[in-house]
């Protein structure tokens, strides 16, 4: 009877090993899919940021302030309005 129990134990171990390997493969596939999705979204966001920067630069050029550097803001400081705008 010990031989039969040993064989069942080996089969159970093999089944558990196969189950865990399958589960790990599924998890790896899902993580890869999520990673690819995140990278695609980051690339899209980068493109949108580039378009926004270009639009801002175009607007600044239209306003004639192309050579003016952007104002440096310090944390906690509010931007000062231009002279004569109050």
N, CA, C and O atoms as a CHARMM CRD file, in Angstrom:
* protein
*
  344
    1    1 UNK  N      0.81000  -1.18500   0.00000 PROA 1      0.00000
    2    1 UNK  CA     0.00000   0.00000   0.00000 PROA 1      0.00000
    3    1 UNK  C      0.85700   1.25300   0.00000 PROA 1      0.00000
    4    1 UNK  O      0.42800   2.28800  -0.50900 PROA 1      0.00000
    5    2 UNK  N      2.07400   1.18300   0.56700 PROA 2      0.00000
    6    2 UNK  CA     2.95200   2.34400   0.57100 PROA 2      0.00000
    7    2 UNK  C      3.34200   2.75000  -0.83800 PROA 2      0.00000
    8    2 UNK  O      3.50300   3.94200  -1.10100 PROA 2      0.00000
    9    3 UNK  N      3.50100   1.80200  -1.75400 PROA 3      0.00000
   10    3 UNK  CA     3.86500   2.11200  -3.12400 PROA 3      0.00000
   11    3 UNK  C      2.76900   2.90600  -3.81000 PROA 3      0.00000
   12    3 UNK  O      3.05000   3.80500  -4.60300 PROA 3      0.00000
   13    4 UNK  N      1.52200   2.57500  -3.50800 PROA 4      0.00000
   14    4 UNK  CA     0.38400   3.28200  -4.10500 PROA 4      0.00000
   15    4 UNK  C      0.31200   4.71200  -3.57600 PROA 4      0.00000
   16    4 UNK  O      0.07500   5.64500  -4.34300 PROA 4      0.00000
   17    5 UNK  N      0.51700   4.88900  -2.26000 PROA 5      0.00000
   18    5 UNK  CA     0.50100   6.22900  -1.66400 PROA 5      0.00000
   19    5 UNK  C      1.64800   7.08200  -2.21200 PROA 5      0.00000
   20    5 UNK  O      1.48000   8.27500  -2.46500 PROA 5      0.00000
   21    6 UNK  N      2.79300   6.46800  -2.38800 PROA 6      0.00000
   22    6 UNK  CA     3.95100   7.19100  -2.91000 PROA 6      0.00000
   23    6 UNK  C      3.68600   7.64900  -4.33900 PROA 6      0.00000
   24    6 UNK  O      4.05400   8.75700  -4.72800 PROA 6      0.00000
   25    7 UNK  N      3.03900   6.77700  -5.11600 PROA 7      0.00000
   26    7 UNK  CA     2.72100   7.13100  -6.50400 PROA 7      0.00000
   27    7 UNK  C      1.69100   8.26700  -6.54700 PROA 7      0.00000
   28    7 UNK  O      1.81000   9.17500  -7.36900 PROA 7      0.00000
   29    8 UNK  N      0.68400   8.22400  -5.67000 PROA 8      0.00000
   30    8 UNK  CA    -0.31300   9.30500  -5.59600 PROA 8      0.00000
   31    8 UNK  C      0.34500  10.61800  -5.19300 PROA 8      0.00000
   32    8 UNK  O      0.01400  11.68000  -5.72100 PROA 8      0.00000
   33    9 UNK  N      1.27900  10.53200  -4.25300 PROA 9      0.00000
   34    9 UNK  CA     1.97900  11.72500  -3.79200 PROA 9      0.00000
   35    9 UNK  C      2.80400  12.33800  -4.92300 PROA 9      0.00000
   36    9 UNK  O      2.82900  13.55800  -5.09200 PROA 9      0.00000
   37   10 UNK  N      3.48000  11.48000  -5.70000 PROA 10     0.00000
   38   10 UNK  CA     4.27500  11.97400  -6.82700 PROA 10     0.00000
   39   10 UNK  C      3.36600  12.62700  -7.87500 PROA 10     0.00000
   40   10 UNK  O      3.70200  13.67100  -8.43500 PROA 10     0.00000
   41   11 UNK  N      2.20200  11.99700  -8.13600 PROA 11     0.00000
   42   11 UNK  CA     1.26700  12.55000  -9.11700 PROA 11     0.00000
   43   11 UNK  C      0.72000  13.88700  -8.61400 PROA 11     0.00000
   44   11 UNK  O      0.58500  14.83600  -9.38600 PROA 11     0.00000
   45   12 UNK  N      0.40800  13.95900  -7.32800 PROA 12     0.00000
   46   12 UNK  CA    -0.10800  15.18700  -6.74200 PROA 12     0.00000
   47   12 UNK  C      0.93500  16.29700  -6.83000 PROA 12     0.00000
   48   12 UNK  O      0.60400  17.44200  -7.13900 PROA 12     0.00000
   49   13 UNK  N      2.19000  15.95900  -6.55900 PROA 13     0.00000
   50   13 UNK  CA     3.27500  16.92900  -6.64900 PROA 13     0.00000
   51   13 UNK  C      3.44900  17.39700  -8.09300 PROA 13     0.00000
   52   13 UNK  O      3.64700  18.58700  -8.34100 PROA 13     0.00000
   53   14 UNK  N      3.37800  16.48400  -9.02800 PROA 14     0.00000
   54   14 UNK  CA     3.50700  16.84000 -10.44700 PROA 14     0.00000
   55   14 UNK  C      2.34900  17.72900 -10.87400 PROA 14     0.00000
   56   14 UNK  O      2.54600  18.70400 -11.59800 PROA 14     0.00000
   57   15 UNK  N      1.14000  17.39700 -10.42800 PROA 15     0.00000
   58   15 UNK  CA    -0.02700  18.22600 -10.75600 PROA 15     0.00000
   59   15 UNK  C      0.12900  19.63100 -10.18400 PROA 15     0.00000
   60   15 UNK  O     -0.15800  20.61800 -10.86300 PROA 15     0.00000
   61   16 UNK  N      0.58100  19.72000  -8.94300 PROA 16     0.00000
   62   16 UNK  CA     0.75200  21.01800  -8.29400 PROA 16     0.00000
   63   16 UNK  C      1.83900  21.81800  -8.99800 PROA 16     0.00000
   64   16 UNK  O      1.69200  23.02500  -9.18700 PROA 16     0.00000
   65   17 UNK  N      2.90900  21.17200  -9.38300 PROA 17     0.00000
   66   17 UNK  CA     3.99100  21.84200 -10.10300 PROA 17     0.00000
   67   17 UNK  C      3.48200  22.38400 -11.42900 PROA 17     0.00000
   68   17 UNK  O      3.76900  23.52900 -11.78000 PROA 17     0.00000
   69   18 UNK  N      2.73300  21.57800 -12.16900 PROA 18     0.00000
   70   18 UNK  CA     2.19100  22.01800 -13.45000 PROA 18     0.00000
   71   18 UNK  C      1.22700  23.18700 -13.24100 PROA 18     0.00000
   72   18 UNK  O      1.23600  24.14600 -14.01300 PROA 18     0.00000
   73   19 UNK  N      0.40100  23.10900 -12.20500 PROA 19     0.00000
   74   19 UNK  CA    -0.55100  24.17600 -11.91500 PROA 19     0.00000
   75   19 UNK  C      0.18000  25.48400 -11.61100 PROA 19     0.00000
   76   19 UNK  O     -0.17700  26.53900 -12.13500 PROA 19     0.00000
   77   20 UNK  N      1.20000  25.40700 -10.76300 PROA 20     0.00000
   78   20 UNK  CA     1.95400  26.61600 -10.37700 PROA 20     0.00000
   79   20 UNK  C      2.68300  27.18600 -11.58900 PROA 20     0.00000
   80   20 UNK  O      2.69900  28.40300 -11.77400 PROA 20     0.00000
   81   21 UNK  N      3.27500  26.35100 -12.40300 PROA 21     0.00000
   82   21 UNK  CA     3.97000  26.83400 -13.60500 PROA 21     0.00000
   83   21 UNK  C      2.99000  27.52900 -14.54100 PROA 21     0.00000
   84   21 UNK  O      3.29800  28.58700 -15.09000 PROA 21     0.00000
   85   22 UNK  N      1.80900  26.93700 -14.72600 PROA 22     0.00000
   86   22 UNK  CA     0.79000  27.53500 -15.58200 PROA 22     0.00000
   87   22 UNK  C      0.34400  28.88100 -15.01400 PROA 22     0.00000
   88   22 UNK  O      0.18800  29.85200 -15.75400 PROA 22     0.00000
   89   23 UNK  N      0.14300  28.93000 -13.71100 PROA 23     0.00000
   90   23 UNK  CA    -0.27000  30.16700 -13.06000 PROA 23     0.00000
   91   23 UNK  C      0.79300  31.25600 -13.22600 PROA 23     0.00000
   92   23 UNK  O      0.46900  32.40800 -13.51500 PROA 23     0.00000
   93   24 UNK  N      2.04800  30.88800 -13.04200 PROA 24     0.00000
   94   24 UNK  CA     3.13600  31.85700 -13.21300 PROA 24     0.00000
   95   24 UNK  C      3.22900  32.35600 -14.65300 PROA 24     0.00000
   96   24 UNK  O      3.49300  33.53500 -14.88600 PROA 24     0.00000
   97   25 UNK  N      3.01700  31.47200 -15.60800 PROA 25     0.00000
   98   25 UNK  CA     3.02900  31.88900 -17.01500 PROA 25     0.00000
   99   25 UNK  C      1.89200  32.86700 -17.30300 PROA 25     0.00000
  100   25 UNK  O      2.07600  33.84800 -18.02300 PROA 25     0.00000
  101   26 UNK  N      0.71000  32.59300 -16.73400 PROA 26     0.00000
  102   26 UNK  CA    -0.42700  33.50100 -16.92400 PROA 26     0.00000
  103   26 UNK  C     -0.12500  34.86500 -16.30900 PROA 26     0.00000
  104   26 UNK  O     -0.40600  35.90300 -16.90900 PROA 26     0.00000
  105   27 UNK  N      0.44200  34.85200 -15.12100 PROA 27     0.00000
  106   27 UNK  CA     0.77400  36.11700 -14.45300 PROA 27     0.00000
  107   27 UNK  C      1.80400  36.89200 -15.26700 PROA 27     0.00000
  108   27 UNK  O      1.67600  38.10400 -15.44100 PROA 27     0.00000
  109   28 UNK  N      2.82000  36.20000 -15.76200 PROA 28     0.00000
  110   28 UNK  CA     3.84700  36.86000 -16.56500 PROA 28     0.00000
  111   28 UNK  C      3.22900  37.47100 -17.81500 PROA 28     0.00000
  112   28 UNK  O      3.58000  38.58700 -18.19900 PROA 28     0.00000
  113   29 UNK  N      2.32600  36.75900 -18.44400 PROA 29     0.00000
  114   29 UNK  CA     1.65700  37.26800 -19.64500 PROA 29     0.00000
  115   29 UNK  C      0.83900  38.51000 -19.31900 PROA 29     0.00000
  116   29 UNK  O      0.86600  39.48600 -20.06700 PROA 29     0.00000
  117   30 UNK  N      0.11800  38.47800 -18.21500 PROA 30     0.00000
  118   30 UNK  CA    -0.69400  39.63400 -17.81700 PROA 30     0.00000
  119   30 UNK  C      0.18200  40.83300 -17.47300 PROA 30     0.00000
  120   30 UNK  O     -0.12700  41.95900 -17.86100 PROA 30     0.00000
  121   31 UNK  N      1.26800  40.59900 -16.75100 PROA 31     0.00000
  122   31 UNK  CA     2.18400  41.69800 -16.42700 PROA 31     0.00000
  123   31 UNK  C      2.80700  42.28600 -17.69100 PROA 31     0.00000
  124   31 UNK  O      2.96900  43.50200 -17.79400 PROA 31     0.00000
  125   32 UNK  N      3.15100  41.44100 -18.64100 PROA 32     0.00000
  126   32 UNK  CA     3.72600  41.92600 -19.89500 PROA 32     0.00000
  127   32 UNK  C      2.71200  42.77800 -20.65000 PROA 32     0.00000
  128   32 UNK  O      3.05700  43.82200 -21.20400 PROA 32     0.00000
  129   33 UNK  N      1.46100  42.32600 -20.66700 PROA 33     0.00000
  130   33 UNK  CA     0.39900  43.09000 -21.33200 PROA 33     0.00000
  131   33 UNK  C      0.21500  44.44300 -20.65900 PROA 33     0.00000
  132   33 UNK  O      0.10600  45.46700 -21.33400 PROA 33     0.00000
  133   34 UNK  N      0.18000  44.44600 -19.32400 PROA 34     0.00000
  134   34 UNK  CA     0.02800  45.71100 -18.60000 PROA 34     0.00000
  135   34 UNK  C      1.23000  46.61800 -18.83900 PROA 34     0.00000
  136   34 UNK  O      1.06600  47.82300 -19.02900 PROA 34     0.00000
  137   35 UNK  N      2.42100  46.05800 -18.83300 PROA 35     0.00000
  138   35 UNK  CA     3.63500  46.84000 -19.06500 PROA 35     0.00000
  139   35 UNK  C      3.61000  47.48000 -20.44700 PROA 35     0.00000
  140   35 UNK  O      3.92600  48.66100 -20.59600 PROA 35     0.00000
  141   36 UNK  N      3.23400  46.70000 -21.45700 PROA 36     0.00000
  142   36 UNK  CA     3.15100  47.23400 -22.81400 PROA 36     0.00000
  143   36 UNK  C      2.12700  48.35600 -22.89000 PROA 36     0.00000
  144   36 UNK  O      2.35700  49.37000 -23.54800 PROA 36     0.00000
  145   37 UNK  N      0.99300  48.17200 -22.21400 PROA 37     0.00000
  146   37 UNK  CA    -0.05600  49.19200 -22.20400 PROA 37     0.00000
  147   37 UNK  C      0.43200  50.47700 -21.54300 PROA 37     0.00000
  148   37 UNK  O      0.17300  51.57300 -22.04100 PROA 37     0.00000
  149   38 UNK  N      1.13200  50.34200 -20.43100 PROA 38     0.00000
  150   38 UNK  CA     1.65300  51.51300 -19.71600 PROA 38     0.00000
  151   38 UNK  C      2.67000  52.25300 -20.57900 PROA 38     0.00000
  152   38 UNK  O      2.63900  53.48000 -20.66400 PROA 38     0.00000
  153   39 UNK  N      3.56600  51.51300 -21.21500 PROA 39     0.00000
  154   39 UNK  CA     4.58000  52.13500 -22.06700 PROA 39     0.00000
  155   39 UNK  C      3.92400  52.87000 -23.22700 PROA 39     0.00000
  156   39 UNK  O      4.34700  53.96900 -23.58300 PROA 39     0.00000
  157   40 UNK  N      2.89200  52.27200 -23.81800 PROA 40     0.00000
  158   40 UNK  CA     2.17100  52.92600 -24.91300 PROA 40     0.00000
  159   40 UNK  C      1.53000  54.21600 -24.43300 PROA 40     0.00000
  160   40 UNK  O      1.59300  55.23700 -25.11700 PROA 40     0.00000
  161   41 UNK  N      0.90700  54.17200 -23.24900 PROA 41     0.00000
  162   41 UNK  CA     0.26900  55.37200 -22.71000 PROA 41     0.00000
  163   41 UNK  C      1.29800  56.45700 -22.38900 PROA 41     0.00000
  164   41 UNK  O      1.03800  57.64000 -22.61000 PROA 41     0.00000
  165   42 UNK  N      2.44800  56.07000 -21.87700 PROA 42     0.00000
  166   42 UNK  CA     3.51000  57.04700 -21.58200 PROA 42     0.00000
  167   42 UNK  C      4.01300  57.67400 -22.88300 PROA 42     0.00000
  168   42 UNK  O      4.24800  58.88100 -22.94200 PROA 42     0.00000
  169   43 UNK  N      4.17800  56.85800 -23.91800 PROA 43     0.00000
  170   43 UNK  CA     4.60500  57.39500 -25.22000 PROA 43     0.00000
  171   43 UNK  C      3.57400  58.38000 -25.76900 PROA 43     0.00000
  172   43 UNK  O      3.93200  59.43900 -26.28400 PROA 43     0.00000
  173   44 UNK  N      2.28700  58.02300 -25.65600 PROA 44     0.00000
  174   44 UNK  CA     1.21800  58.91700 -26.10800 PROA 44     0.00000
  175   44 UNK  C      1.24700  60.22100 -25.32100 PROA 44     0.00000
  176   44 UNK  O      1.10100  61.30200 -25.89300 PROA 44     0.00000
  177   45 UNK  N      1.43700  60.11700 -24.01300 PROA 45     0.00000
  178   45 UNK  CA     1.48300  61.31000 -23.17100 PROA 45     0.00000
  179   45 UNK  C      2.67900  62.18200 -23.55500 PROA 45     0.00000
  180   45 UNK  O      2.56600  63.40700 -23.59100 PROA 45     0.00000
  181   46 UNK  N      3.80700  61.56300 -23.83600 PROA 46     0.00000
  182   46 UNK  CA     4.98700  62.31800 -24.26500 PROA 46     0.00000
  183   46 UNK  C      4.70900  63.07700 -25.56000 PROA 46     0.00000
  184   46 UNK  O      5.12300  64.22600 -25.71200 PROA 46     0.00000
  185   47 UNK  N      4.00900  62.43200 -26.49000 PROA 47     0.00000
  186   47 UNK  CA     3.64900  63.10200 -27.73400 PROA 47     0.00000
  187   47 UNK  C      2.71800  64.27900 -27.49000 PROA 47     0.00000
  188   47 UNK  O      2.85900  65.33400 -28.10800 PROA 47     0.00000
  189   48 UNK  N      1.77200  64.08800 -26.59000 PROA 48     0.00000
  190   48 UNK  CA     0.84700  65.18800 -26.26300 PROA 48     0.00000
  191   48 UNK  C      1.58400  66.35600 -25.60500 PROA 48     0.00000
  192   48 UNK  O      1.29400  67.52000 -25.88200 PROA 48     0.00000
  193   49 UNK  N      2.53400  66.03200 -24.73800 PROA 49     0.00000
  194   49 UNK  CA     3.32200  67.08600 -24.08600 PROA 49     0.00000
  195   49 UNK  C      4.12700  67.84800 -25.12700 PROA 49     0.00000
  196   49 UNK  O      4.20600  69.07600 -25.07400 PROA 49     0.00000
  197   50 UNK  N      4.72300  67.13200 -26.07000 PROA 50     0.00000
  198   50 UNK  CA     5.47300  67.79700 -27.13700 PROA 50     0.00000
  199   50 UNK  C      4.57200  68.71300 -27.96300 PROA 50     0.00000
  200   50 UNK  O      4.96400  69.82600 -28.31300 PROA 50     0.00000
  201   51 UNK  N      3.36200  68.24100 -28.27400 PROA 51     0.00000
  202   51 UNK  CA     2.41100  69.07500 -29.01700 PROA 51     0.00000
  203   51 UNK  C      2.02400  70.30400 -28.21100 PROA 51     0.00000
  204   51 UNK  O      1.91500  71.40000 -28.76100 PROA 51     0.00000
  205   52 UNK  N      1.81500  70.12800 -26.91100 PROA 52     0.00000
  206   52 UNK  CA     1.46100  71.24800 -26.04700 PROA 52     0.00000
  207   52 UNK  C      2.59500  72.26800 -25.99100 PROA 52     0.00000
  208   52 UNK  O      2.35600  73.47300 -26.06800 PROA 52     0.00000
  209   53 UNK  N      3.82600  71.78300 -25.85700 PROA 53     0.00000
  210   53 UNK  CA     4.98100  72.68500 -25.84600 PROA 53     0.00000
  211   53 UNK  C      5.06000  73.47000 -27.15100 PROA 53     0.00000
  212   53 UNK  O      5.32900  74.67100 -27.14700 PROA 53     0.00000
  213   54 UNK  N      4.82300  72.78000 -28.26600 PROA 54     0.00000
  214   54 UNK  CA     4.87400  73.45400 -29.55400 PROA 54     0.00000
  215   54 UNK  C      3.77500  74.51100 -29.65100 PROA 54     0.00000
  216   54 UNK  O      4.01100  75.61000 -30.15300 PROA 54     0.00000
  217   55 UNK  N      2.58600  74.18300 -29.17600 PROA 55     0.00000
  218   55 UNK  CA     1.48200  75.15100 -29.19900 PROA 55     0.00000
  219   55 UNK  C      1.81000  76.36400 -28.34000 PROA 55     0.00000
  220   55 UNK  O      1.54000  77.49900 -28.73300 PROA 55     0.00000
  221   56 UNK  N      2.38700  76.12800 -27.18000 PROA 56     0.00000
  222   56 UNK  CA     2.76700  77.23200 -26.28700 PROA 56     0.00000
  223   56 UNK  C      3.81900  78.10400 -26.96400 PROA 56     0.00000
  224   56 UNK  O      3.72600  79.33200 -26.93800 PROA 56     0.00000
  225   57 UNK  N      4.80600  77.47300 -27.56000 PROA 57     0.00000
  226   57 UNK  CA     5.84800  78.24000 -28.26000 PROA 57     0.00000
  227   57 UNK  C      5.26800  79.03000 -29.42200 PROA 57     0.00000
  228   57 UNK  O      5.67400  80.16700 -29.66200 PROA 57     0.00000
  229   58 UNK  N      4.31900  78.43500 -30.14900 PROA 58     0.00000
  230   58 UNK  CA     3.67000  79.15100 -31.24700 PROA 58     0.00000
  231   58 UNK  C      2.91300  80.36800 -30.72800 PROA 58     0.00000
  232   58 UNK  O      2.99200  81.44800 -31.31400 PROA 58     0.00000
  233   59 UNK  N      2.17900  80.19700 -29.63000 PROA 59     0.00000
  234   59 UNK  CA     1.43800  81.31300 -29.04400 PROA 59     0.00000
  235   59 UNK  C      2.38400  82.40200 -28.54500 PROA 59     0.00000
  236   59 UNK  O      2.12300  83.59100 -28.72900 PROA 59     0.00000
  237   60 UNK  N      3.47300  81.99300 -27.91900 PROA 60     0.00000
  238   60 UNK  CA     4.45100  82.97300 -27.44200 PROA 60     0.00000
  239   60 UNK  C      5.04700  83.74200 -28.61800 PROA 60     0.00000
  240   60 UNK  O      5.26300  84.95100 -28.53300 PROA 60     0.00000
  241   61 UNK  N      5.31000  83.03800 -29.71000 PROA 61     0.00000
  242   61 UNK  CA     5.86700  83.70200 -30.89200 PROA 61     0.00000
  243   61 UNK  C      4.85700  84.69800 -31.45800 PROA 61     0.00000
  244   61 UNK  O      5.23000  85.79400 -31.87800 PROA 61     0.00000
  245   62 UNK  N      3.59900  84.32400 -31.46900 PROA 62     0.00000
  246   62 UNK  CA     2.56600  85.24000 -31.95700 PROA 62     0.00000
  247   62 UNK  C      2.47100  86.48800 -31.08600 PROA 62     0.00000
  248   62 UNK  O      2.18100  87.57900 -31.57600 PROA 62     0.00000
  249   63 UNK  N      2.71700  86.31500 -29.79700 PROA 63     0.00000
  250   63 UNK  CA     2.63700  87.44200 -28.86600 PROA 63     0.00000
  251   63 UNK  C      3.91400  88.26800 -28.88100 PROA 63     0.00000
  252   63 UNK  O      3.94300  89.35400 -28.30200 PROA 63     0.00000
  253   64 UNK  N      4.95200  87.79300 -29.51500 PROA 64     0.00000
  254   64 UNK  CA     6.19600  88.53500 -29.61800 PROA 64     0.00000
  255   64 UNK  C      7.09800  88.37500 -28.41600 PROA 64     0.00000
  256   64 UNK  O      7.94300  89.23500 -28.16900 PROA 64     0.00000
  257   65 UNK  N      6.94700  87.32000 -27.67200 PROA 65     0.00000
  258   65 UNK  CA     7.80100  87.10600 -26.48900 PROA 65     0.00000
  259   65 UNK  C      8.64800  85.85300 -26.66300 PROA 65     0.00000
  260   65 UNK  O      9.00600  85.19200 -25.68800 PROA 65     0.00000
  261   66 UNK  N      8.96000  85.53700 -27.90100 PROA 66     0.00000
  262   66 UNK  CA     9.69200  84.29900 -28.18100 PROA 66     0.00000
  263   66 UNK  C     11.03500  84.24800 -27.46900 PROA 66     0.00000
  264   66 UNK  O     11.44000  83.18800 -26.99100 PROA 66     0.00000
  265   67 UNK  N     11.74300  85.39400 -27.39000 PROA 67     0.00000
  266   67 UNK  CA    13.06900  85.40200 -26.77400 PROA 67     0.00000
  267   67 UNK  C     13.03900  85.53000 -25.27500 PROA 67     0.00000
  268   67 UNK  O     14.09000  85.47200 -24.63600 PROA 67     0.00000
  269   68 UNK  N     11.87000  85.70200 -24.68700 PROA 68     0.00000
  270   68 UNK  CA    11.77200  85.87300 -23.24600 PROA 68     0.00000
  271   68 UNK  C     11.75500  84.50600 -22.57400 PROA 68     0.00000
  272   68 UNK  O     10.92800  83.66200 -22.91900 PROA 68     0.00000
  273   69 UNK  N     12.65200  84.27400 -21.62200 PROA 69     0.00000
  274   69 UNK  CA    12.64400  82.98400 -20.93800 PROA 69     0.00000
  275   69 UNK  C     11.39500  82.86300 -20.07400 PROA 69     0.00000
  276   69 UNK  O     10.85800  83.87200 -19.61900 PROA 69     0.00000
  277   70 UNK  N     10.93100  81.64200 -19.84300 PROA 70     0.00000
  278   70 UNK  CA     9.76200  81.47000 -18.99100 PROA 70     0.00000
  279   70 UNK  C     10.07900  81.92500 -17.57400 PROA 70     0.00000
  280   70 UNK  O     11.21600  81.78000 -17.12500 PROA 70     0.00000
  281   71 UNK  N      9.10200  82.47200 -16.86300 PROA 71     0.00000
  282   71 UNK  CA     9.36800  82.94900 -15.50500 PROA 71     0.00000
  283   71 UNK  C      9.74000  81.79000 -14.59300 PROA 71     0.00000
  284   71 UNK  O      9.13800  80.71800 -14.64900 PROA 71     0.00000
  285   72 UNK  N     10.74600  82.02500 -13.74900 PROA 72     0.00000
  286   72 UNK  CA    11.14900  81.00600 -12.78100 PROA 72     0.00000
  287   72 UNK  C     10.22700  81.11200 -11.58200 PROA 72     0.00000
  288   72 UNK  O     10.10500  82.17900 -10.98000 PROA 72     0.00000
  289   73 UNK  N      9.58500  80.02600 -11.23800 PROA 73     0.00000
  290   73 UNK  CA     8.67200  80.07200 -10.09400 PROA 73     0.00000
  291   73 UNK  C      9.28100  79.29500  -8.94100 PROA 73     0.00000
  292   73 UNK  O      9.83600  78.21200  -9.12800 PROA 73     0.00000
  293   74 UNK  N      9.17300  79.85300  -7.76000 PROA 74     0.00000
  294   74 UNK  CA     9.63800  79.19000  -6.55000 PROA 74     0.00000
  295   74 UNK  C      8.42700  78.62700  -5.84100 PROA 74     0.00000
  296   74 UNK  O      7.33500  79.18800  -5.93400 PROA 74     0.00000
  297   75 UNK  N      8.60400  77.54500  -5.14800 PROA 75     0.00000
  298   75 UNK  CA     7.46800  76.95300  -4.45900 PROA 75     0.00000
  299   75 UNK  C      6.94400  77.92000  -3.41100 PROA 75     0.00000
  300   75 UNK  O      7.70600  78.48500  -2.62700 PROA 75     0.00000
  301   76 UNK  N      5.62600  78.09900  -3.41100 PROA 76     0.00000
  302   76 UNK  CA     5.00600  78.99800  -2.45700 PROA 76     0.00000
  303   76 UNK  C      4.87300  80.40800  -2.96700 PROA 76     0.00000
  304   76 UNK  O      4.05900  81.16700  -2.44200 PROA 76     0.00000
  305   77 UNK  N      5.65200  80.79900  -3.98500 PROA 77     0.00000
  306   77 UNK  CA     5.55400  82.15200  -4.53400 PROA 77     0.00000
  307   77 UNK  C      4.47600  82.16700  -5.60900 PROA 77     0.00000
  308   77 UNK  O      4.39100  81.26400  -6.44100 PROA 77     0.00000
  309   78 UNK  N      3.66800  83.19700  -5.57400 PROA 78     0.00000
  310   78 UNK  CA     2.68600  83.35500  -6.62900 PROA 78     0.00000
  311   78 UNK  C      3.28700  84.23200  -7.70000 PROA 78     0.00000
  312   78 UNK  O      4.04500  85.15400  -7.40000 PROA 78     0.00000
  313   79 UNK  N      2.95200  83.95000  -8.96300 PROA 79     0.00000
  314   79 UNK  CA     3.49600  84.79000 -10.03400 PROA 79     0.00000
  315   79 UNK  C      2.99000  86.22000  -9.90200 PROA 79     0.00000
  316   79 UNK  O      1.83500  86.46900  -9.55400 PROA 79     0.00000
  317   80 UNK  N      3.89400  87.14800 -10.19100 PROA 80     0.00000
  318   80 UNK  CA     3.52700  88.55800 -10.11300 PROA 80     0.00000
  319   80 UNK  C      2.89500  88.98200 -11.43600 PROA 80     0.00000
  320   80 UNK  O      3.36400  88.59100 -12.50400 PROA 80     0.00000
  321   81 UNK  N      1.83200  89.77900 -11.36500 PROA 81     0.00000
  322   81 UNK  CA     1.22700  90.24700 -12.61300 PROA 81     0.00000
  323   81 UNK  C      2.15800  91.23100 -13.30500 PROA 81     0.00000
  324   81 UNK  O      2.96500  91.87900 -12.63800 PROA 81     0.00000
  325   82 UNK  N      2.06900  91.35800 -14.61000 PROA 82     0.00000
  326   82 UNK  CA     2.90800  92.31800 -15.33000 PROA 82     0.00000
  327   82 UNK  C      2.61500  93.73900 -14.87100 PROA 82     0.00000
  328   82 UNK  O      1.50100  94.04700 -14.44900 PROA 82     0.00000
  329   83 UNK  N      3.61200  94.59000 -14.95400 PROA 83     0.00000
  330   83 UNK  CA     3.46000  95.98900 -14.51900 PROA 83     0.00000
  331   83 UNK  C      2.36600  96.65300 -15.34100 PROA 83     0.00000
  332   83 UNK  O      2.28900  96.48700 -16.55800 PROA 83     0.00000
  333   84 UNK  N      1.52000  97.41200 -14.64300 PROA 84     0.00000
  334   84 UNK  CA     0.45600  98.15100 -15.32400 PROA 84     0.00000
  335   84 UNK  C     -0.78800  97.33400 -15.57300 PROA 84     0.00000
  336   84 UNK  O     -1.73000  97.84600 -16.17800 PROA 84     0.00000
  337   85 UNK  N     -0.83900  96.09700 -15.14100 PROA 85     0.00000
  338   85 UNK  CA    -2.03400  95.28400 -15.38200 PROA 85     0.00000
  339   85 UNK  C     -3.01600  95.35400 -14.22400 PROA 85     0.00000
  340   85 UNK  O     -4.11200  94.80100 -14.31300 PROA 85     0.00000
  341   86 UNK  N     -2.64500  96.02100 -13.14300 PROA 86     0.00000
  342   86 UNK  CA    -3.55900  96.11100 -11.99600 PROA 86     0.00000
  343   86 UNK  C     -4.39200  97.34600 -12.02900 PROA 86     0.00000
  344   86 UNK  O     -5.20800  97.56500 -11.13400 PROA 86     0.00000
